[in-house]
Amino acid sequence: MENRHLGIVSGFATYFMWGLLGVFWELLSIVPAMDTLAYRIVWSLVTISVVLTFQKNWADLWRIIITLINNRKIGWIILSAFLISINWFLYINMVTHEQATEASLSYYIMPLMNVVVAVVFLHEKLSRSQIVALILVFIGVITLTIQTGSLPLNTLLMAASFCFYGLIKKQVPLPATISLALETAIVAPIALVYLFLSPHVMTQNGPRITILLILSGILTVIPLLLFAVANKNTDFITLSFIQYLNPTIQLLMAVFVLHEAFSWHKAIVFAFIWSGILVFIFDSLNGYQKFKKTTIL
């Protein structure tokens, strides 16, 4: 019970921090989004290196690297590194261009996109409730497309990049610290070359921005470590419910802190998305209860 309590607290802390990150990136809007991404990658690598040193996990890291190479799975890690980098860039770019509301929408869509990926790639079957949920989300996306006159590509790409990132993580499960260390190490050379060629200098916007850029690495690593604790000590269904805290806080921050407009047009879109999510949650809860009864019997 104590471990479950720890897991739930860690889960809430994780998604609360992720929900607030949009406000943090907006504070860095003076820095080009690609530069912010590059700094985030580099400082995340520095931070996770400190964590690995503190945990004395360097030997485990090298052992896992050798195993991945021998099993020819290192390619999956390279792909996951680029997928999470794409996700980070899209999120930073959207938030710093007054699209935090659309960014939150992608994290509402993502769990249902996971269902589609599971059907296509893992050959799982859809329940009737899941089909209804997907139809409602599809209507929401079509409504947004009609309202804006174009497909919300950034919203869909952000959801898809994290969705496929999660699929790879299931195929090649690794400890959170090891995974982030490998992924950031893979893209860090590209980030460093970019920063070397970029006209932007980390210190050019004053000490406040410089400190925030350094903190970007810490604020990337801390919620990931908390998520590892939550994932280890919390059942899947509980964590699935808690995950909606992230986009909900993102949306609230977008409207009440970043002062983005939330018109009735957007409200209609979110109504369809939220309806789909409610159907999806109800279906997941029913499935979980049936599973528990079967297990008890």
N, C-alpha and C positions, 0 to 999 in steps of 0.2 A: 504493500500500500504506500509505503514511504517513497519507493522508487517511482510508482505511478504518479504520485503527487509531484515529485521532482520533474517527471516527464511532461506533465501538463503545464506546470509553471514555465519550464524551458520552452515549450511549444508556444505559449502565449507571448513570452518575451521575444522569441524568434520572429513571429509574424508581426508583432507590434513594431519591432525595429525595422523590418522590411517595409512595413506600411509607412513609416516616417522617412524612409530614405529619399522619397521624392522631393521633400522639402530640402533635404541636404544637397541634392544635386542641383536644385534651383538656385541655391546659394552660390554655386559655381557656374552660373549661366554666362558669366563674363569670359570664361575659358571655353574655347571650341570643344564640342562634344567628343571629337576623336582624340584630342589631347587629354581630356578628362579620363576617357577610357584607358589610354596608355598609362597615365599616372596611376590609375586604379589597379591596373595589372601589375605594374612594377612594385608599388607599395604593398599590394596584397602578397606578392612573392616574398618581400622582405619580412612582412609580419608573420606569414606562415612558417618561414625559415626560423624565426625566433621561437615560435611555438614548438616546432619539431625539435629544436635544440633543447628547450626546456623539458619536453617529454622524452627526450633521448630516443627519438624514433628514426634517426637517419639510417640506421642499419636496416630497419624494416622498409624504408623507402627504396633503398638500393636493391633489396631482395625482391620487392614487388616489381621494380623496373625490369630486372632480369627475367622474372617469371612472365611478365607481359610480353617481352621480346621473344622469349622461347615459345610461348603459346600463340604467337602472332596476333596478339590482341592490342598491341601498342597503337595500331591504326585507329582503333575505336576511341582511345584516349585523346589522340590528336584531333579527331573529329569532334569529340565532346568539348575540347578546349576552344575550338573555333565557334561552336554553337553557343556556348555560354558567353563568349566575347561578343557575338552578334546580338544576343539578348541584352547584355549590359549596354552596348552602344545604343540600341534602339530605345531602351528605357531612358537613358541619360539624354538622348537627343529629343525625345518626345517631351519629357518634363521641362527641359530648358527652352522649349519652343511652345509653351502654353498648351500642351496636349496631355497633361497629367490625367485628365478624366478618361481619355481614350486609352492611356496606359493602364489605368486601373481596370478598364473593361477587359483587357487582354488576360488579366489574371483571374477574372470571373469565367472567361471562356475556357481557359486552359484545362481545368479538370474534365470538362466534357470533350475537349479535343483529345485528351488522354484516352478516353473511351473509344474514339474513332481509331486512333493509332493501335489500340489493343485489338480491335476487330480486324484491321487490315494486316498488321504485322504479327500479332500473336494468335490470330484466328479465334478470338473469343466471340461469344454470341451476345447480341444485344437483347435486353429485356424490352417489353413493351413500354415500360416507364422511361427507359433510357432513350428509346426512339422518340417518344413525345418530348423529352427534354431537349434532344438534339434539334428537333423540328422548331421548337420555340426559340432556341439560340440562333438557328439559321434564319428565322423570320426577323429576329433582332438585327442580325448582320445585314440582311437585305434592306431593312428599314433604314439603317444608318447609311448604306450605300446610296439609297434613293435621296435621302436628306442632303448628303454632302456632294452627290453627283459623281462619286468615285468609290471604288472598293477600299475599305479601311486596311490597306496593305500593311502599314506599320503595326497596327493592332494585331492583325492575324499572324504576321511574321514573328512578332515578339512571343505570342502564345505558342506558335509552332516550334520556334527555336528551343524554348524551354521544355516543350513537350517531347521532342526528339532527344534532347539532352537527357531527360529523365528515362527515356527508353534505353539509351546506351548505358546509363547507370545501372539499370536492372540486368543488362547483359554482362557487364563487367563491374560488379559491386566492389567498392573499395572504401576503406575508412575515410571519413570526411577530410581530415587533415592531409592525408596522403593524396587524395583525389585533387584537392585544391592546389597542393604543391606541384603536382605533375602538370595540371592544366595551365597554371600561371607560368610555370617554367617553359612550357612549349611555346606560348605566345609572347613571353617577355622579350626575347630577342627582337621580334618584329616591333614591339612597342618601343623598345630602346632606340632602334634605328629610326622609327618615326619621330620620336622626341628629339633626336639629334638633328634631323632634317627640318623639323617644324620651326617656324619663326617665333612661336610662343616659347617663353622661358618661364619656368615654374615660379620664380620670384618676382616677375615683372608687375604683378597686380597687388603687391604688398604682402606683408607677413600674414595677414588674416587668410587670404586665399592660399598662400603657401602651406599654412598649417592645415587647412581644410583638405588640400590635395593629399597631404601625408596621412591624415585621418581616414581618407577614403579606403585605404588598405585595411586599417583596423576595423572600420565599420563593415567591411566585406567579410572579414574572418570571424568576428565575434558571433554574429547571428548564425553562421554556418556551424560553429562549434556547439552553440546552443541547440541547433536543430539536430545534430548528431545525438545529443543527450536525450532530446525529446523522442526521436525516432527509436531509440534503444529502449526507452522506459514507458512508452505510450502505445496503446493499441492503434491499429491503422484507422479505424472508423473515427475515433476521437480526434486524431490528428487531421483527418480529412475535413472535419467540421471546423476545427480551429483555423485551417488554412484560409478560410474566407475572411478572417480578420484582416489579412494583408490588403486585399483590394478594397475592402470597406474603409479602412483607415486612409488608404491612398485617395479614394474618392472624397472623403471628408476633408482631407488636407488640400486637395485640388480646389474644392469649392470654397472652404472657409478660411484657408490660410493663403493659398496662391490666388484666390479670388477669380477662378475661371468660371465662366458662365455655365449654368446648368439649366438650359431652356427646357420647355415642355417637349421639344423634339427629342432631346437626349433622354428625357424621363421615359418616353415611350420605348426607346431602345433598351434602356436598362430594365424596364418593366418586363419585357420579353425575356431578357437574359436572366433576371432574378427568378422569374416563373420557371424557367428551365432548370435552374439550380435547385429550386425547392422540390421539383419533381425528382431530380437526380438524388438529392439528399434523402428524400422519403424512400426511394427505391433502395439506396445503399443501406439505410437503417433497417428496412424490412429484410434485406438479404443477410445482414449481420445477425439479426435476431433469429432467423431460421438456421443460420450456421451454428449459433450458440446452442439452440435446442437440439440440433443433430449431434453436436459434440457431447452434450450432457447425456443424451440417450445412448 
